[in-house]
Amino acid sequence: MSKRRIDLDVSHTKKSLMSSRGGDHQSDPSGIESLLKDAKAAVKTPAMAGTTTTAGINPCTKVPYSQRYYELFRKRIQLPVWEYKEQFLDLIDNHQILVLVGETGSGKTTQIPQWCVEYCRNKGSIKIGVSCTQPRRVAAMSVATRVAEEMDVPLGQEVGYSIRFEDCSGPKTILKYCTDGMLLREAMSDPLLEAYSVILLDEAHERTLSTDILMGVLKQVVTKRKDLKIVIMSATLDAGKFQQYFDDAPLMNVPGRTHAVEIFYTPEPEKDYLEAAIRTVIQIHMCE
């Protein structure tokens, strides 16, 4: 079975980010281009970050964005994944299932679910939400906290999380981070997962039992729900199996890291790895 790979033109992407484009994803006055201009203006004149403009109205809360929002926005547009926003929206619009490969630190876990919320809002289907699974509870909680801050909304309202023994979400929640086990439990009571319009399986390369079962469930659900979008996100380049399993789904590759990563090796094998690890941690805290 052949594999399709989406080759992205970075230079074209940077130009398209700063220019208006037609089609379903053309930004309105409160769209991303206006926010980008506001954020850049705030860099030059920080006092402007708190001004009340039509472009600065939060569509979730219907109130002006805070200065903290613009501070985070300036950091968000520097993430490697941000250059591929338009390509992602085009792919998710034209395909029901998408496999996305992005290195750790590219920003895919925090930014892509927000783009899915924007996509649903433009399609008029934001009344049902977006779910992003995480293999670990701590990750679901911390990422939800970060995204709520980036979207300038209270945690537990428009953005929430659901883990075992704790549900920090409500009737207003449109983006929910949860463990793969919690989404699997929801599928038992809601077989078609009608509460969601987009489901993202993050860290799929870890191949947890719940994630593998979810893939089987979602493969059956998409045959009955043509409006449901599925995004499989992985941090490894070995995504061919995911493509084959989901009937040759398109692959989108997002290269780049936020920070350069260096690997250091000890010159000789260690007799006590625990002691060596503790010594290394102490050295990092004292010297780095």
C-alpha positions as CSV (number, residue, x, y, z in Angstrom):
1,M,0.0,0.0,0.0
2,S,1.5,3.3,-1.1
3,K,2.2,6.1,1.4
4,R,1.4,9.7,0.7
5,R,3.6,12.3,2.1
6,I,2.8,16.0,2.2
7,D,5.9,18.1,1.3
8,L,5.6,21.6,2.7
9,D,7.1,24.8,1.3
10,V,8.4,26.7,4.2
11,S,9.0,29.9,2.3
12,H,5.5,29.9,0.8
13,T,4.1,29.3,4.3
14,K,5.8,32.3,5.8
15,K,4.4,34.5,3.1
16,S,0.9,33.1,3.3
17,L,0.9,33.7,7.1
18,M,1.2,37.4,6.5
19,S,-1.2,37.7,3.6
20,S,-4.9,37.2,3.2
21,R,-6.1,34.0,1.5
22,G,-9.4,32.9,0.1
23,G,-11.5,29.8,0.8
24,D,-13.0,28.5,3.9
25,H,-10.1,29.5,6.1
26,Q,-10.0,33.2,5.2
27,S,-9.6,35.1,8.5
28,D,-12.2,37.6,9.5
29,P,-11.4,40.9,11.3
30,S,-10.9,39.0,14.5
31,G,-8.8,36.4,12.7
32,I,-5.2,35.4,13.1
33,E,-3.8,38.1,10.8
34,S,-5.3,40.8,12.9
35,L,-4.0,39.2,16.1
36,L,-0.6,38.9,14.6
37,K,-0.5,42.6,13.8
38,D,-1.7,43.4,17.3
39,A,1.0,41.2,18.8
40,K,3.7,42.7,16.7
41,A,2.5,46.2,17.6
42,A,2.6,45.2,21.3
43,V,6.3,44.2,20.8
44,K,7.1,47.8,19.7
45,T,4.7,49.6,22.1
46,P,3.8,47.4,25.0
47,A,1.1,49.9,26.1
48,M,-0.9,49.0,23.0
49,A,-1.3,45.4,24.2
50,G,-4.1,46.4,26.6
51,T,-6.0,48.6,24.2
52,T,-9.6,47.6,23.4
53,T,-10.1,46.9,19.6
54,T,-12.5,44.8,17.6
55,A,-9.6,42.5,16.6
56,G,-8.7,42.0,20.3
57,I,-12.0,40.5,21.4
58,N,-11.8,36.9,22.7
59,P,-14.5,34.9,20.8
60,C,-14.8,32.5,23.8
61,T,-15.3,35.1,26.6
62,K,-16.5,38.1,24.4
63,V,-14.2,40.4,26.3
64,P,-10.9,42.0,25.2
65,Y,-7.8,39.9,25.4
66,S,-5.5,40.5,28.3
67,Q,-1.9,41.7,28.0
68,R,-0.8,38.2,29.1
69,Y,-2.5,36.8,26.0
70,Y,-0.3,39.0,23.7
71,E,2.8,38.1,25.6
72,L,2.1,34.4,25.1
73,F,1.0,35.0,21.5
74,R,4.4,36.4,20.6
75,K,6.0,33.2,21.9
76,R,3.5,31.0,20.1
77,I,4.2,32.4,16.7
78,Q,7.9,31.5,17.1
79,L,7.1,27.8,17.6
80,P,8.2,25.6,14.7
81,V,4.7,24.2,14.1
82,W,3.2,27.7,13.6
83,E,4.6,27.9,10.1
84,Y,2.4,25.0,9.0
85,K,-0.9,26.2,10.3
86,E,-2.5,26.9,6.9
87,Q,-1.4,23.5,5.5
88,F,-2.8,21.8,8.5
89,L,-6.2,23.5,8.1
90,D,-6.3,22.6,4.5
91,L,-5.5,18.9,5.2
92,I,-8.0,18.6,8.0
93,D,-10.6,20.2,5.8
94,N,-10.0,17.8,2.9
95,H,-9.3,14.6,4.8
96,Q,-11.1,12.8,7.6
97,I,-8.0,11.3,9.1
98,L,-4.5,12.9,9.3
99,V,-1.2,11.5,10.6
100,L,1.1,14.3,11.9
101,V,4.7,13.8,12.9
102,G,6.4,16.5,14.9
103,E,9.5,16.5,17.0
104,T,9.2,17.0,20.8
105,G,9.2,20.8,21.4
106,S,7.7,21.7,18.1
107,G,4.5,22.9,19.8
108,K,2.1,20.4,18.3
109,T,0.4,19.4,21.6
110,T,-0.6,23.0,22.5
111,Q,-1.2,24.6,19.2
112,I,-2.9,22.1,16.9
113,P,-5.8,21.5,19.3
114,Q,-6.4,25.3,19.3
115,W,-6.3,25.3,15.5
116,C,-9.0,22.5,15.6
117,V,-11.2,24.7,17.8
118,E,-10.7,27.6,15.3
119,Y,-11.6,25.2,12.4
120,C,-14.7,24.0,14.2
121,R,-15.7,27.6,14.9
122,N,-15.3,28.5,11.2
123,K,-17.4,25.5,10.2
124,G,-20.1,26.4,12.8
125,S,-19.7,23.1,14.7
126,I,-18.1,24.5,17.9
127,K,-21.2,23.4,19.9
128,I,-19.5,20.0,20.1
129,G,-15.9,20.0,21.2
130,V,-12.4,18.9,20.5
131,S,-10.6,16.2,22.5
132,C,-6.9,15.6,22.8
133,T,-5.7,12.5,24.5
134,Q,-2.5,12.1,26.5
135,P,-0.9,8.9,27.8
136,R,-0.3,10.4,31.3
137,R,-2.4,12.2,33.7
138,V,0.2,14.9,34.6
139,A,0.6,15.7,30.9
140,A,-3.1,16.2,30.5
141,M,-3.3,18.5,33.5
142,S,-0.3,20.6,32.7
143,V,-1.0,21.0,29.0
144,A,-4.7,22.0,29.7
145,T,-3.4,24.6,32.1
146,R,-1.0,26.0,29.5
147,V,-3.6,26.1,26.7
148,A,-6.2,27.8,28.9
149,E,-3.7,30.5,29.6
150,E,-2.8,30.9,25.9
151,M,-6.5,31.1,25.0
152,D,-7.0,33.6,27.8
153,V,-9.9,31.6,29.4
154,P,-10.3,30.1,32.9
155,L,-9.2,26.5,33.3
156,G,-12.3,24.3,33.6
157,Q,-14.5,26.5,31.4
158,E,-13.7,26.6,27.7
159,V,-10.6,24.6,28.2
160,G,-10.5,21.7,30.7
161,Y,-9.1,18.2,31.4
162,S,-10.4,14.9,32.5
163,I,-8.4,12.3,34.3
164,R,-9.2,9.4,36.6
165,F,-10.9,10.6,39.7
166,E,-10.9,14.2,38.5
167,D,-13.0,16.0,35.9
168,C,-12.1,19.7,35.4
169,S,-14.5,20.6,32.6
170,G,-18.0,22.0,32.3
171,P,-20.9,22.7,29.9
172,K,-18.8,25.5,28.3
173,T,-15.8,23.3,27.6
174,I,-14.9,23.2,23.9
175,L,-11.4,21.8,24.2
176,K,-10.7,19.0,26.6
177,Y,-7.4,17.2,27.3
178,C,-7.8,13.8,28.8
179,T,-6.0,10.5,29.2
180,D,-6.5,7.9,26.6
181,G,-8.2,5.7,29.2
182,M,-10.8,8.4,30.0
183,L,-11.7,8.8,26.3
184,L,-12.0,5.1,26.0
185,R,-14.4,5.1,28.9
186,E,-16.5,7.8,27.2
187,A,-16.6,5.6,24.1
188,M,-18.3,2.9,26.2
189,S,-21.2,5.2,27.0
190,D,-21.1,7.1,23.7
191,P,-20.1,4.6,21.0
192,L,-20.1,7.2,18.2
193,L,-18.4,9.9,20.4
194,E,-21.0,12.4,19.3
195,A,-19.7,14.9,21.9
196,Y,-16.7,15.7,19.7
197,S,-16.1,16.9,16.2
198,V,-12.3,16.5,16.3
199,I,-10.3,13.9,18.2
200,L,-6.6,14.0,18.5
201,L,-4.5,11.1,19.7
202,D,-1.2,12.6,20.9
203,E,2.0,10.6,21.6
204,A,0.6,7.8,19.6
205,H,4.1,6.3,19.2
206,E,4.0,5.2,22.8
207,R,1.5,2.6,21.8
208,T,-0.3,2.3,25.2
209,L,-3.0,-0.3,25.4
210,S,-5.8,2.3,25.6
211,T,-4.4,4.2,22.6
212,D,-4.3,1.1,20.5
213,I,-7.8,0.2,21.5
214,L,-8.9,3.7,20.7
215,M,-7.5,3.5,17.2
216,G,-9.6,0.4,16.6
217,V,-12.7,2.1,18.0
218,L,-12.1,5.3,16.0
219,K,-11.6,3.4,12.8
220,Q,-15.1,2.0,13.2
221,V,-16.6,5.3,14.2
222,V,-15.4,7.3,11.2
223,T,-17.3,4.9,8.9
224,K,-20.5,6.0,10.6
225,R,-19.6,9.6,11.3
226,K,-18.3,11.3,8.2
227,D,-18.2,14.6,10.1
228,L,-15.7,13.4,12.6
229,K,-12.1,14.4,12.1
230,I,-9.2,12.3,13.5
231,V,-5.6,13.5,14.0
232,I,-2.9,11.0,15.0
233,M,0.1,12.8,16.4
234,S,3.5,11.2,16.9
235,A,7.0,12.3,17.7
236,T,8.8,9.6,15.7
237,L,9.2,9.3,11.9
238,D,8.0,5.7,11.9
239,A,4.4,6.7,11.1
240,G,4.0,4.3,8.2
241,K,2.0,1.8,10.3
242,F,-0.5,4.5,11.3
243,Q,-0.9,5.4,7.7
244,Q,-1.5,1.9,6.6
245,Y,-3.9,1.2,9.4
246,F,-6.0,4.2,8.6
247,D,-6.3,3.3,4.9
248,D,-3.3,5.3,3.6
249,A,-4.1,8.5,5.5
250,P,-2.0,11.6,4.5
251,L,1.2,12.3,6.4
252,M,2.2,15.8,7.5
253,N,5.7,16.2,8.8
254,V,6.6,19.2,11.1
255,P,10.4,19.4,11.6
256,G,12.2,21.6,14.1
257,R,12.6,22.0,17.8
258,T,12.1,24.9,20.1
259,H,15.6,24.5,21.6
260,A,18.7,22.7,20.4
261,V,19.3,19.4,22.1
262,E,22.7,18.0,22.8
263,I,23.6,14.5,24.0
264,F,26.5,13.9,26.3
265,Y,28.0,10.5,27.1
266,T,30.1,9.4,30.0
267,P,33.6,8.5,29.0
268,E,33.5,5.2,30.8
269,P,30.7,2.8,31.9
270,E,29.2,3.6,35.4
271,K,29.2,1.0,38.1
272,D,26.3,2.6,39.9
273,Y,23.8,4.2,37.5
274,L,21.6,5.6,40.3
275,E,24.5,7.4,41.9
276,A,25.7,8.7,38.5
277,A,22.2,10.0,37.7
278,I,22.0,11.8,41.0
279,R,25.4,13.3,40.6
280,T,24.6,14.5,37.0
281,V,21.3,16.1,38.2
282,I,23.1,18.0,40.9
283,Q,25.8,19.1,38.5
284,I,23.3,20.4,36.1
285,H,21.5,22.4,38.7
286,M,24.7,23.9,40.0
287,C,26.4,24.7,36.7
288,E,23.8,25.1,34.0
